[in-house]
Amino acid sequence: MIESALGVENVDAIVEVAGVDWVLEGAMDLAHDLGVAPDTGHDSVRQALDKVARACQSAGRQFCAIPRASGQYQRWREQGVTSFLVGEDRGILFRRLRELRSSFEA
């Protein structure tokens, strides 16, 4: 999982390690490390993740993206990404619980 500027800086070496077949992005932690959290769509985060995806592609490794906003899935598909984490348990649970709480308050 690449979730820091240091990881992005060293991604070419990371994807060349024997046994590394698949790399997961960590956009939220990366956004924190880059000082732009919670904006996982910030240009600096997007550019860093693009670099990671390109390094994976060049090395013949799978890059796994986590689409968090509308249009991200399609953007990654257009870049040739085929592995996706389609939901994170904390985010899904948080949003659902917030909806449920709102229904009680109404």
N, C-alpha and C positions, 0 to 999 in steps of 0.2 A: 504494500500500500504506500503510495507516494502522497505524503501529506505535509511536506515542508519545502521551503525554498532549497534547502540543502539536498533533499531527495531529488528535486527537479534538476538541480545543478549536476547531480551524479547519476542521472537516469541512464545515460549511455552505458556506464559501467555496470549499473544494477541489472539491466536487461541482458547483459552478456554473462552473468553468473549462471553456471551449470545448474539446472534444476528449476530455474525461474521460468515458468511457462506462461504466467498470467499476472498482470499488474492491475490493481484496483486503485482508482483515484480517491483521494480524500480531500475534496474541495473545501469543506467547511474548516477543517484544521489548517489547510493551506491558506485559506482566506485569513484566518487568525494569524498565522505566521507572517503573512504579507502585510498585515495591519489594515485589512479592508473588511473584516468580518462585521456582520454576518453575510456580506454580499458575495455569495459564491459565483455570481455572474459577472463580477468585476472584470474589467479587461485584463488586469494582471493575473488573475486566477485562470481566466479562459486561455490566455496565451501560454501559461505554464502547463495547463492540462493538454493543450494542443502539442506542446513539445514532448510531453510524456507519451501521448498517443503516437506521434511520429516515430519516436525512439522504439516503441514496441513494434510498430509496423516494420521498421527497418531491420530489427533483430529477429523478426518472425515470431514475436510473442503476442499473446492476446492482451488487449487493453480493455478493461471493464469500466464503462462509464456509468454514472448514476444520474440519470435525467431528473432534474429537480424542478424544472420550469417548462412551460409550454414552448415547444419548438426545439428543445435540446435533443430529444431523441432523434428527430429528423436530421438535425445538424450533424450529430455523431454518425448516423447512418450514411450521410453524404460523404463523410470522411473515411468510410470503410470500416467503422467500428461495428462489430457483430455481437459483443458480449455486454450485457446490461444487468445491473442490479435494479430491479424495478420498484423497489420500495425498501425503506429502512423501517424497522419495527418501531423505533422511538417516534419518528416523524408521523407515521401512520396512526399510531396510538394517540399521540398528542393532538393531532387534528380531530380525530374522532371524539376524543373526550371533550375537547373544546366545543364541538358541535352539540354533544349531549348536554353539557352544562348550559349552553345557551338555550336549549329546548326547555330546561327546567326554569330558567329565569324569565322566559316569555310568558 
